[in-house]
């Protein structure tokens, strides 16, 4: 961009270079079987954090593998209402998120998924979830109750 390349073109070139490096690292090979992706995200599941009463499963996933195989821009977490590669009924939390931060990321993903499940568009659900996450980061004593309100008991 400092050489006058527009942002859209620069990000395409950067992503292309990053994907090439990720292929060289062997990440894609470790996450596939003979070049075919394993079903339902199995290649990235690290461990099941919890299954909620409504059947939603929250997984800690290998974020590096997710970025290498599915989406180079995957950051912190996601769920099945946003990412087509996340199996139905799952929320993924990146294993690179330190434990002290996971509750806040989880709150964001749970709230966003719950809102989208009720027909709220992504942009609105994401904005609401970001505000809620921000509030709880600044008032951590409210995190437990906020998570409970989203079905995390």
N, C-alpha and C positions, 0 to 999 in steps of 0.2 A: 504494500500500500504506500510505503514511503517513496516508491518509484512511480507512483501515479496509477497503480493497478486498482480498479474499483473493488470495494469490499466483497461483492458477490463473486467476482472472479478470483480474488485472493483466497477466500474461504474454500472454494472448490479445489484450488491447487493445493492448499494446506491439507485438506481432507484426503486428497489423492495421495500425497506424500506420506501422511500418517497411516493410511490403509496399507500402503506398500511396506512400511516398517513393521506394522502389526503382522502381516503375512510372513515377513522374514523372521519374526520372533518365534514363530511356530504356534501362536495362539489359536489360529483357525484350525490347524491340524489337530490340536488337542481337544477341540470342541466339536469335532465331526468324526464320523465313521466313514472312511473312504470317500471323503468329500461331501457326504450327505449330513446335514444337521441332525442331531439327535432329537427325538420328539419332546415337545413340551418343555423346553428349557432345561432338560436334565443335565446338560453339559455345564451349566452355570450355577446350579443349586449347590450351595455350600452346606447349609443346614436350615431345617425348619425352625423358625423362631417361635411361632405359635399358630394354632388353628383356632379361629374365632367361632363363636356359637353359630353364626350364620354360614359357616363352612368356608369362609375366606381363609386362605393360607398365606401367612407372611413368611417369606423366605429371605435369608441372608444369601446374597448371590455374589459370585466372583465378578466384580464390576469390570475388571480388566477384560475378562472373557466376553462380557456383554458388549463392551465397546468394540472389541475385535471382531465379533461374529455378527452382532445384531445392529447396533447403532453406535457409531463413533461419538455421538453427542450425549449418550446416556450419562446422567449426573445424579448422584445421591440415591434416587429411587424411582419407582414407577409402578404402574398397575395395568391390568387388562383393559381398562376403558380408554387408555391412552396409547399403549404400545401393542401392536398386533402380534408381536412375538412373545408377549407375556401370556401364559395360559389363562384361560377363564378361571376366575375366582382366586387369582393370585396377586399379591403385592410383593415387589422385590425391593430390598434395601441393599445398597452397595456395601460390600464388606470393607471397603476403604473408609467408611464413615466410622469414626471412633465411637466407642460405646456410649460416651457421655452425650453424643449428638444424636444417636439413633432414635431416641424418643421423639425428638422434634421433627425429624424427617418422617418418621412413622406417622405422627399426627397429621402432617401435611398430606401424605399419601392416602391415609384413611379418610380424612375429611373430603379431599378432592374426589376420591372414588365414590364415596357415599353420595356426594352432590351430583356427580355425573350419572350415577345409577338412578337418580330421580329426575333425569332429563336436563340438568343444568349443563350448558355448553362448557367445553374445556376452558376457554379463556376466563369466563366468570368464576368457575369452580377453582381454577388455579389462583386467581387473584384473591378470592376469599380464603383459600387455604394458606396462601402466603401471609396474609394479614394475621390469621390465627396463629401460625407458626411464629411469626415475629412477636406477637403479644406474649406467647408462652416463653419464648427465649428471654424476654425481658421481665417476665413474671413466672419463673420456673415452678413456683408453688402451685400454679394453676394447671400444670401439664397433666398430672394424674387425672384430675376431673375432666379435662378436655378429651383425653384418650378414652376414658370411660363413656363419655357422651357419644363417642364414635364407635362403640362396640368392643373396646379393648378392656376386658374385665380382669 
